[in-house]
Amino acid sequence: MNRVIFHIDVNNAFLSWTAVKMLQDGKKVDIRTIPSIIGGDEASRHGIVLAKSPIAKKFGIKTAMPIYQAKTLCPWLEVFPSDFATYKDFSNKLYNLFLSYTSKVQRFSIDESFLDMTNCFKSIEEDLSKDFKGEILQNELKQVYINKAEEISNMVKKNWGYTVNIGIAHNKLLAKMASDLEKPDKIHTVLDEKEMKEKLWPLSVNELLFVGKQTSAKLNKIGIKTIEDLATFNPNVLIKVFGKYGNQMYEYANGIENSEVETTRMRPKSISQEETLAKDANTIEQIYRIICKLTNDVTYKLRKEKMKASVVCVDLRTKDFRDYSHQKKLGEPTSSTKIILEQAKKLAEEMFTGEPIRQIGVKVDKLVELSEGVQISLLSGNENIKQDRLDQTLDNLSKRYGGKIIKRGILD
């Protein structure tokens, strides 16, 4: 089957992440709905605009514009400092979400990632190909890809309150360009030659990935104004004028690009899962049920990483956005769902005062690596050994049949 690549880009990342963090901290106004920017030192004439709200954009404010100039365009402009610790935290949470869909994730920047989703759809394509052929099959698959992208997009909105654009294609180049089409909160596909010609060829040649202003100006001088112009131009002339880069531009304009999604990554320092509830939880039993689900997800990822946790943390957020957080150091590092769940439930019970809860999070921290091939600690008692074996068995069944089919008793 063809590769299926998603490119996922956070819409207006710095301003969105700052806005969400401020709302989490109890600020009543969403800075995305007022004239606002993220910038450097407001007192310095050297500070520049890093991100702008949609309303600020209407005043003519642009990224990289000096802040003093932006304030002349909009005197009541609100300026907020950048917070890269917060941005990194949001970026890492998003990255961990992507890893729950595929192990092949490449960070392109702090707010952009490529996901190789090919294996996610392999069995689906095999099933659909039994009933459909040709263009009908491709249309059915396209809808499957879009449905999965919508699932990821909705997960981001529900859990964290911001939006992403997702581009879907059979290579990284076209996926990236697809995600850069109409924004925000959109899903675009460029999955065949027809879509490429309809959606990308009419664009100005400077919209092609890696074609900068100077190169675009040179292309304009030889009559190349659009991506279509470049795609249909004589490649030999391009090579003569631009060297090897001319051939690369020609291939890109025709959607030819075969680089792999590079999956080198650091081992996680912590693993977390959180859920914003559709309805507030009003009883400890309701909270327990969500904690069971989150703990199951967290410990599955923990074992998948071949790691054990030394600390368990539970976060509760009330409907009035008050945050509570308790953590517990474990007697010894573990990846046991049962042990971590027991501690998580105790922590929740310590914090819960009866206030309606709108968001719940479970995190394991101070992770230690488990040597390859070592699955069961020789220092564990018989009960722990049995629990490790049970966890491994259920993990294998979940991997084979899907987590929604195989459930632990604690989740029923």
C-alpha positions as CSV (number, residue, x, y, z in Angstrom):
1,M,0.0,0.0,0.0
2,N,1.0,3.6,-0.4
3,R,2.4,5.4,2.6
4,V,0.0,7.6,4.5
5,I,1.6,10.7,6.0
6,F,-0.1,13.2,8.3
7,H,1.4,16.6,8.9
8,I,-0.1,18.2,12.0
9,D,0.4,21.9,12.7
10,V,-0.8,23.8,15.7
11,N,-2.8,26.9,14.7
12,N,-1.2,30.1,16.0
13,A,0.8,28.0,18.5
14,F,2.4,30.6,20.8
15,L,-0.7,32.7,21.2
16,S,-3.0,29.6,21.5
17,W,-0.8,27.9,24.1
18,T,-0.5,31.1,26.1
19,A,-4.3,31.7,25.9
20,V,-5.0,28.1,27.1
21,K,-2.5,28.4,30.0
22,M,-4.0,31.7,31.1
23,L,-7.5,30.2,31.0
24,Q,-6.3,27.2,33.0
25,D,-4.8,29.7,35.6
26,G,-8.2,31.4,36.0
27,K,-8.0,34.3,33.6
28,K,-11.6,35.2,32.4
29,V,-10.7,36.6,29.0
30,D,-9.5,34.4,26.1
31,I,-6.7,36.5,24.6
32,R,-7.5,34.9,21.2
33,T,-10.7,37.0,21.1
34,I,-9.1,40.4,21.7
35,P,-6.4,42.5,20.0
36,S,-3.3,40.8,21.4
37,I,0.2,39.6,20.6
38,I,3.0,37.5,22.0
39,G,6.2,39.5,21.9
40,G,9.5,40.4,23.5
41,D,10.2,43.0,26.1
42,E,7.4,45.6,25.7
43,A,9.7,48.4,27.0
44,S,12.3,47.6,24.3
45,R,12.1,49.1,20.9
46,H,13.8,45.9,19.7
47,G,10.9,43.6,20.8
48,I,9.1,42.0,17.9
49,V,5.7,40.3,17.4
50,L,6.0,36.5,17.6
51,A,2.3,35.7,17.3
52,K,-0.9,37.7,16.8
53,S,-4.6,37.2,17.5
54,P,-7.0,37.2,14.5
55,I,-8.3,40.6,15.6
56,A,-4.8,42.0,15.9
57,K,-4.2,40.8,12.3
58,K,-7.2,42.9,11.1
59,F,-5.3,46.0,12.3
60,G,-2.5,45.2,9.9
61,I,-0.2,43.7,12.6
62,K,2.2,41.1,11.2
63,T,4.6,38.6,12.7
64,A,8.2,40.0,13.1
65,M,6.9,43.6,13.2
66,P,8.4,45.7,16.0
67,I,6.1,45.9,19.0
68,Y,6.2,49.7,19.1
69,Q,5.0,49.8,15.4
70,A,2.2,47.3,16.2
71,K,1.0,49.5,19.0
72,T,0.8,52.5,16.7
73,L,-1.6,50.5,14.6
74,C,-3.6,49.4,17.6
75,P,-3.0,51.6,20.7
76,W,-5.0,49.3,23.0
77,L,-3.1,46.2,21.9
78,E,-2.5,43.7,24.7
79,V,1.1,42.4,24.8
80,F,2.0,39.1,26.5
81,P,5.5,37.6,27.0
82,S,6.5,34.4,25.4
83,D,6.7,31.4,27.7
84,F,8.8,28.6,26.2
85,A,8.5,26.3,29.2
86,T,4.7,26.3,28.7
87,Y,5.2,25.8,24.9
88,K,7.5,22.9,25.5
89,D,5.0,21.3,27.9
90,F,2.2,21.6,25.4
91,S,4.4,20.3,22.6
92,N,5.4,17.3,24.6
93,K,1.8,16.4,25.5
94,L,0.9,16.7,21.8
95,Y,3.9,14.5,20.9
96,N,2.8,11.8,23.4
97,L,-0.7,11.9,21.9
98,F,0.8,11.2,18.4
99,L,2.8,8.3,19.8
100,S,-0.5,6.7,20.9
101,Y,-1.4,6.4,17.2
102,T,2.0,5.6,15.7
103,S,5.6,5.1,16.8
104,K,6.8,6.9,13.6
105,V,6.6,10.5,14.6
106,Q,9.0,13.2,13.5
107,R,9.0,16.7,15.1
108,F,9.5,19.2,12.4
109,S,9.4,22.1,14.8
110,I,8.0,22.8,18.3
111,D,4.5,23.0,16.8
112,E,4.6,20.8,13.8
113,S,5.0,17.0,13.4
114,F,5.0,14.4,10.6
115,L,3.2,11.1,11.4
116,D,3.7,8.0,9.3
117,M,0.2,6.4,9.7
118,T,0.7,3.7,7.1
119,N,0.5,0.7,9.5
120,C,-2.7,2.2,11.2
121,F,-4.6,1.7,7.9
122,K,-3.0,-1.5,6.6
123,S,-5.6,-3.9,7.7
124,I,-8.4,-1.5,6.9
125,E,-7.1,-1.2,3.3
126,E,-6.9,-5.0,3.0
127,D,-10.5,-5.3,4.1
128,L,-11.8,-2.5,1.9
129,S,-9.9,-3.9,-1.1
130,K,-12.0,-7.1,-0.9
131,D,-15.2,-5.0,-1.7
132,F,-13.9,-2.0,-3.7
133,K,-11.5,-1.4,-6.5
134,G,-10.0,1.6,-8.3
135,E,-11.3,5.1,-7.7
136,I,-14.1,3.9,-5.4
137,L,-11.5,2.2,-3.2
138,Q,-9.4,5.3,-3.1
139,N,-12.4,7.4,-2.1
140,E,-13.3,5.0,0.7
141,L,-9.7,5.1,2.0
142,K,-9.6,8.9,1.8
143,Q,-12.7,9.1,4.1
144,V,-11.0,6.6,6.5
145,Y,-7.9,8.9,6.7
146,I,-10.1,12.0,7.2
147,N,-12.1,10.3,10.0
148,K,-8.8,9.4,11.8
149,A,-7.6,13.0,11.4
150,E,-10.8,14.3,12.8
151,E,-10.4,12.0,15.8
152,I,-7.0,13.5,16.5
153,S,-8.2,17.0,15.9
154,N,-11.2,16.6,18.2
155,M,-8.9,15.0,20.9
156,V,-6.7,18.0,20.9
157,K,-9.7,20.4,21.2
158,K,-11.4,18.4,23.9
159,N,-8.3,17.9,26.1
160,W,-6.4,21.1,25.6
161,G,-8.7,23.7,24.0
162,Y,-6.8,24.7,20.9
163,T,-6.9,23.7,17.3
164,V,-4.6,22.1,14.6
165,N,-4.5,21.8,10.9
166,I,-3.9,18.4,9.4
167,G,-2.6,17.6,5.9
168,I,-2.9,14.1,4.5
169,A,-0.8,12.8,1.6
170,H,1.5,9.9,0.5
171,N,4.7,11.9,1.2
172,K,5.9,14.5,3.6
173,L,6.1,17.3,1.1
174,L,2.5,17.1,0.0
175,A,1.3,16.5,3.6
176,K,3.1,19.7,4.7
177,M,1.7,21.7,1.8
178,A,-1.8,20.3,2.4
179,S,-1.8,21.4,6.0
180,D,-0.8,24.9,5.0
181,L,-3.9,25.4,2.9
182,E,-6.9,27.1,4.4
183,K,-6.7,27.7,8.2
184,P,-7.5,27.3,11.1
185,D,-8.9,24.0,12.3
186,K,-9.0,22.4,8.9
187,I,-8.2,19.0,7.4
188,H,-6.9,18.9,3.8
189,T,-5.9,16.0,1.5
190,V,-3.5,15.9,-1.5
191,L,-3.7,12.2,-2.2
192,D,-3.5,12.0,-6.0
193,E,-2.5,13.9,-9.1
194,K,-6.0,15.3,-9.5
195,E,-5.9,16.9,-6.0
196,M,-2.4,18.2,-6.5
197,K,-3.3,20.0,-9.8
198,E,-6.5,21.4,-8.3
199,K,-5.2,22.5,-4.9
200,L,-1.5,23.2,-5.3
201,W,-0.7,24.0,-8.9
202,P,-2.7,27.3,-8.9
203,L,-0.6,28.6,-6.0
204,S,2.2,31.2,-6.4
205,V,5.5,29.4,-6.9
206,N,6.8,31.0,-3.6
207,E,4.2,28.8,-1.8
208,L,6.2,25.7,-2.8
209,L,8.2,24.3,0.1
210,F,11.8,25.6,0.3
211,V,11.3,28.2,-2.4
212,G,12.3,31.5,-0.9
213,K,11.9,35.1,-2.0
214,Q,15.2,35.3,-4.0
215,T,14.6,32.0,-5.8
216,S,11.0,33.0,-6.4
217,A,12.1,36.3,-8.0
218,K,14.5,34.4,-10.3
219,L,11.8,32.0,-11.3
220,N,9.5,34.9,-12.1
221,K,12.1,36.4,-14.4
222,I,12.0,33.3,-16.6
223,G,8.2,33.2,-16.7
224,I,7.5,30.9,-13.8
225,K,4.7,32.4,-11.7
226,T,2.8,29.4,-10.3
227,I,3.6,25.9,-9.1
228,E,2.0,24.7,-12.3
229,D,4.3,26.8,-14.4
230,L,7.3,25.2,-12.6
231,A,5.8,21.6,-12.9
232,T,5.4,21.9,-16.6
233,F,8.7,23.8,-17.3
234,N,11.6,22.2,-19.1
235,P,13.6,20.6,-16.3
236,N,16.9,20.8,-18.3
237,V,16.6,24.6,-18.3
238,L,15.9,24.6,-14.6
239,I,19.0,22.5,-14.0
240,K,21.1,24.9,-16.2
241,V,19.9,27.9,-14.2
242,F,19.8,26.5,-10.7
243,G,21.9,23.4,-10.8
244,K,20.7,20.3,-8.9
245,Y,18.3,22.5,-6.9
246,G,16.5,23.1,-10.2
247,N,15.7,19.4,-10.6
248,Q,14.6,19.2,-7.0
249,M,12.2,22.2,-7.4
250,Y,10.8,20.5,-10.6
251,E,10.2,17.2,-8.7
252,Y,8.6,19.0,-5.8
253,A,6.3,20.9,-8.1
254,N,5.2,17.5,-9.4
255,G,4.7,16.1,-5.9
256,I,7.8,13.8,-6.1
257,E,9.4,13.4,-2.6
258,N,10.4,10.2,-0.9
259,S,12.1,11.0,2.4
260,E,11.2,8.9,5.5
261,V,9.6,10.1,8.7
262,E,12.6,10.2,11.0
263,T,11.7,8.7,14.3
264,T,14.7,9.4,16.4
265,R,13.5,10.6,19.8
266,M,14.4,11.0,23.5
267,R,13.1,8.6,26.0
268,P,10.2,10.2,28.0
269,K,10.9,11.6,31.5
270,S,7.3,11.2,32.4
271,I,4.1,9.8,30.9
272,S,0.7,11.5,31.4
273,Q,-2.9,11.2,30.3
274,E,-5.7,13.7,31.0
275,E,-9.3,14.0,30.1
276,T,-11.7,16.9,30.1
277,L,-15.1,15.5,31.0
278,A,-18.3,16.0,28.9
279,K,-20.1,16.3,32.3
280,D,-18.6,17.3,35.6
281,A,-17.8,14.4,38.0
282,N,-19.6,14.9,41.3
283,T,-18.8,11.7,43.2
284,I,-15.5,9.9,44.0
285,E,-16.9,6.8,42.2
286,Q,-17.1,8.8,39.0
287,I,-13.6,10.1,39.5
288,Y,-12.3,6.6,40.2
289,R,-13.8,5.3,36.9
290,I,-12.0,8.0,34.9
291,I,-8.8,7.4,36.8
292,C,-9.0,3.7,36.0
293,K,-9.2,4.5,32.3
294,L,-6.3,7.0,32.4
295,T,-4.1,4.7,34.5
296,N,-4.7,1.9,32.1
297,D,-3.5,4.1,29.2
298,V,-0.5,5.5,31.1
299,T,0.8,2.1,32.3
300,Y,0.3,0.6,28.8
301,K,2.5,3.3,27.4
302,L,5.0,2.8,30.3
303,R,5.4,-0.9,29.5
304,K,5.5,-0.1,25.8
305,E,8.5,2.1,26.5
306,K,10.1,-0.7,28.7
307,M,10.2,1.6,31.6
308,K,9.0,1.7,35.2
309,A,7.8,4.7,37.3
310,S,8.9,5.8,40.8
311,V,6.2,8.5,41.3
312,V,2.5,8.7,40.7
313,C,0.7,12.0,40.4
314,V,-3.0,12.9,40.1
315,D,-4.4,16.3,39.0
316,L,-8.0,17.5,39.5
317,R,-9.5,20.7,38.0
318,T,-12.8,21.9,39.3
319,K,-15.5,23.4,37.1
320,D,-14.3,26.8,38.5
321,F,-10.8,26.1,37.3
322,R,-9.2,25.5,40.7
323,D,-6.4,23.0,40.4
324,Y,-5.4,20.3,42.9
325,S,-2.4,18.1,42.5
326,H,-1.0,15.3,44.8
327,Q,1.9,12.9,44.1
328,K,3.2,9.8,45.9
329,K,6.7,8.2,45.7
330,L,6.4,4.4,45.3
331,G,8.3,1.9,47.4
332,E,10.1,0.6,44.2
333,P,9.8,1.5,40.5
334,T,6.9,-0.4,38.9
335,S,4.8,-0.6,35.7
336,S,2.0,-2.5,37.4
337,T,-1.4,-1.1,36.5
338,K,-2.8,-2.5,39.8
339,I,-0.2,-0.8,42.0
340,I,-0.2,2.5,40.2
341,L,-4.0,2.5,40.2
342,E,-4.3,1.9,43.9
343,Q,-2.0,4.9,44.6
344,A,-3.8,7.1,42.1
345,K,-7.2,6.4,43.7
346,K,-5.8,7.2,47.2
347,L,-4.4,10.5,45.8
348,A,-7.7,11.4,44.3
349,E,-9.6,10.6,47.5
350,E,-7.2,12.9,49.5
351,M,-7.9,15.8,47.2
352,F,-11.6,15.5,46.4
353,T,-13.8,17.8,48.5
354,G,-17.1,17.4,46.7
355,E,-16.5,20.2,44.2
356,P,-17.6,19.3,40.6
357,I,-14.6,18.1,38.7
358,R,-14.2,19.0,35.0
359,Q,-10.7,17.6,34.2
360,I,-8.7,14.7,35.6
361,G,-5.1,13.8,34.9
362,V,-2.8,10.9,35.8
363,K,1.0,11.1,35.4
364,V,3.9,8.7,36.2
365,D,7.2,10.4,36.8
366,K,10.9,9.6,37.7
367,L,11.0,6.9,35.1
368,V,13.7,4.2,35.0
369,E,14.6,2.1,32.0
370,L,14.0,-1.7,32.1
371,S,16.8,-3.7,30.5
372,E,15.9,-5.4,27.3
373,G,14.5,-8.9,28.0
374,V,14.0,-8.2,31.7
375,Q,10.2,-8.3,32.3
376,I,9.8,-9.4,35.9
377,S,11.8,-8.2,38.9
378,L,13.5,-11.0,40.8
379,L,12.9,-8.9,44.0
380,S,9.2,-8.9,43.5
381,G,6.9,-11.2,45.5
382,N,4.8,-13.9,43.9
383,E,1.8,-11.5,43.8
384,N,3.8,-8.9,41.9
385,I,5.1,-11.5,39.5
386,K,1.6,-12.6,38.7
387,Q,0.5,-9.0,38.2
388,D,3.4,-8.4,35.8
389,R,2.4,-11.5,33.8
390,L,-1.2,-10.4,33.8
391,D,-0.2,-6.9,32.5
392,Q,1.9,-8.4,29.7
393,T,-0.9,-10.8,28.7
394,L,-3.5,-8.0,28.5
395,D,-1.0,-5.7,26.7
396,N,-0.5,-8.4,24.0
397,L,-4.2,-9.0,23.7
398,S,-4.9,-5.3,23.4
399,K,-2.2,-4.9,20.8
400,R,-3.7,-7.8,18.8
401,Y,-7.4,-7.0,19.2
402,G,-7.6,-3.4,20.2
403,G,-7.9,-1.7,23.6
404,K,-11.6,-1.2,23.3
405,I,-12.2,-5.0,23.0
406,I,-9.9,-6.2,25.8
407,K,-10.8,-4.6,29.1
408,R,-9.5,-5.1,32.6
409,G,-12.0,-5.9,35.4
410,I,-11.3,-2.5,37.0
411,L,-12.7,-0.8,33.9
412,D,-16.0,-2.7,33.7
